[in-house]
């Protein structure tokens, strides 16, 4: 069992995996971790067929029992204040993967990651994107090779209808977290 951690839990706009992410988050909260929620602009503001923006914000704050970091200005002090032991991005879209791989920080989530990494602390990514095996593959590869980035194992979610799509196995969140805190990547990272 891993010690109680200070966790930043960031969500980006892969709305179809929000329910899985919330379940993983509940398990982390039940385990006693101190969790601060972070949302990208889109995940904070957009309502979709998977839920309203307000309902998603309320659910996130209720689980974490803290207000959401939802602006770049609020995210910037994460590193200087050494707020987290680990930062989790779950779900992480191809848009956010591309920004992280190229050093763009124009959302609360990308700023949180950039700020957190200044302390050489781990970032755990839970991929969720329809183009993981095409356009996003390069960015996944870049981050998998970069120091302090770790991945929740992922798999094809529908190889017939969405052959390039991959999604994190949110049931492996705790295992991936424990390994990332030890500086190790769970293997195999790509699951069948």
C-alpha positions in Angstrom: 0.0 0.0 0.0 1.3 3.4 -1.0 1.5 6.2 1.6 -1.0 9.1 1.5 -0.1 11.5 -1.3 -0.8 15.0 -2.4 -2.2 14.5 -5.8 -3.2 17.0 -8.5 -5.9 15.4 -10.6 -6.4 17.0 -14.0 -9.2 16.4 -16.5 -9.2 17.3 -20.2 -12.0 17.0 -22.7 -12.4 13.3 -23.4 -15.9 13.4 -22.0 -16.8 9.9 -23.0 -14.3 8.6 -20.3 -15.3 11.0 -17.5 -17.3 8.3 -15.8 -14.3 6.0 -15.7 -12.1 8.8 -14.5 -14.5 9.7 -11.7 -14.6 6.1 -10.5 -10.8 6.0 -10.4 -10.7 9.3 -8.6 -13.2 8.1 -6.0 -11.0 5.1 -5.2 -8.0 7.4 -4.7 -10.1 9.7 -2.5 -11.3 6.7 -0.5 -7.7 5.6 0.0 -7.1 8.9 1.8 -5.1 10.8 -0.7 -5.2 14.6 -0.6 -6.5 15.5 -4.1 -6.8 18.8 -5.8 -8.9 19.0 -9.0 -7.8 20.7 -12.1 -9.7 21.1 -15.4 -8.8 22.3 -18.8 -10.9 25.2 -20.2 -13.0 22.8 -22.3 -13.6 20.2 -19.6 -14.6 23.0 -17.2 -17.0 24.8 -19.6 -18.5 22.4 -22.1 -21.7 20.4 -21.7 -22.0 17.3 -23.8 -24.2 14.2 -24.2 -22.0 12.7 -21.3 -23.1 15.4 -18.8 -23.4 19.1 -18.2 -20.3 21.2 -17.4 -21.9 22.1 -14.1 -22.7 18.5 -13.1 -19.1 17.5 -14.0 -17.6 20.3 -11.9 -19.9 19.5 -9.0 -19.0 15.8 -9.1 -15.3 16.6 -9.2 -15.4 19.1 -6.3 -17.6 16.7 -4.2 -15.1 13.9 -4.6 -12.0 16.0 -4.0 -13.7 18.3 -1.4 -11.7 21.2 -2.9 -12.4 23.9 -5.5 -11.2 23.2 -9.0 -8.1 24.9 -10.4 -9.6 26.3 -13.6 -7.3 29.1 -14.8 -3.7 29.4 -15.9 -3.1 31.9 -13.1 -4.3 29.4 -10.5 -2.2 26.6 -11.9 1.1 28.5 -12.2 2.0 28.3 -8.4 1.8 24.5 -8.4 5.5 24.1 -9.0 6.9 27.0 -6.9 4.7 25.9 -3.9 5.5 22.2 -4.5 1.8 21.4 -4.1 1.8 17.8 -5.3 3.7 14.6 -5.0 2.3 13.5 -8.4 0.1 15.0 -11.0 -2.4 12.8 -12.9 -4.0 13.8 -16.2 -7.0 11.6 -16.6 -8.4 11.6 -19.2 -5.6 13.1 -21.4 -6.8 14.0 -24.9 -4.6 14.1 -28.1 -4.8 17.8 -28.0 -3.2 17.9 -24.5 -0.7 15.2 -25.4 0.5 17.4 -28.4 0.8 20.4 -26.2 2.8 18.6 -23.5 5.0 17.0 -26.1 5.8 20.4 -27.7 6.0 22.5 -24.5 2.8 24.5 -25.1 1.1 25.6 -21.9 -2.1 27.5 -22.7 -4.6 25.7 -20.5 -4.8 25.2 -16.7 -3.8 21.5 -17.2 -0.8 22.2 -19.4 0.4 25.0 -17.1 -0.1 22.6 -14.1 2.0 20.0 -15.7 4.7 22.4 -16.7 4.8 24.0 -13.3 4.8 20.6 -11.5 7.7 19.2 -13.7 10.0 22.0 -12.5 10.5 19.9 -9.4 11.2 16.7 -11.3 8.1 15.0 -9.9 6.1 12.4 -11.7 3.2 13.1 -14.1 0.9 10.1 -14.8 -1.0 10.2 -18.1 -4.3 8.3 -18.8 -4.6 8.5 -22.5 -8.0 8.7 -24.2 -8.0 9.6 -27.8 -9.5 8.4 -31.1 -6.2 9.0 -32.9 -3.7 7.3 -30.6 -2.4 5.0 -33.4 -2.3 7.7 -36.0 -1.8 11.5 -35.4 -1.3 11.2 -31.6 1.1 8.3 -31.8 4.2 10.6 -32.2 3.3 12.6 -29.1 2.6 9.5 -27.0 6.0 8.3 -28.1 7.7 11.6 -27.2 6.2 11.6 -23.7 6.9 7.9 -23.1 10.6 8.7 -23.7 10.6 11.8 -21.5 11.8 11.8 -17.9 9.1 12.0 -15.2 6.2 11.0 -17.5 4.4 7.7 -16.9 1.3 6.2 -18.4 -1.6 4.3 -17.1 -1.7 1.2 -19.4 -3.9 1.6 -22.3 -5.7 -0.5 -25.0 -7.8 -0.3 -28.1 -11.3 0.4 -27.0 -13.0 -0.6 -30.3 -10.6 -2.0 -32.8 -13.3 -2.6 -35.4 -15.3 0.7 -35.4 -12.4 2.9 -34.1 -9.2 1.2 -35.2 -6.9 4.1 -34.2 -8.5 4.7 -30.8 -6.9 3.9 -27.4 -8.1 4.5 -23.9 -6.4 4.1 -20.5 -7.4 1.1 -18.3 -8.7 3.2 -15.4 -8.8 0.0 -13.3 -5.0 0.1 -13.3 -4.8 3.7 -11.9 -3.6 2.7 -8.5 -1.0 0.3 -9.8 0.3 2.9 -12.3 0.3 5.5 -9.5 2.4 3.3 -7.2 4.9 2.5 -10.0 5.2 6.1 -11.1 6.0 7.1 -7.5 8.8 4.6 -7.5 10.0 5.9 -10.9 8.9 3.0 -12.9 6.5 2.5 -15.8 3.9 -0.3 -15.5 4.6 -2.9 -18.2 3.3 -3.7 -20.6 1.9 -0.2 -21.2 -0.1 -1.4 -24.2 -2.6 -4.0 -23.2 -4.6 -6.4 -25.4 
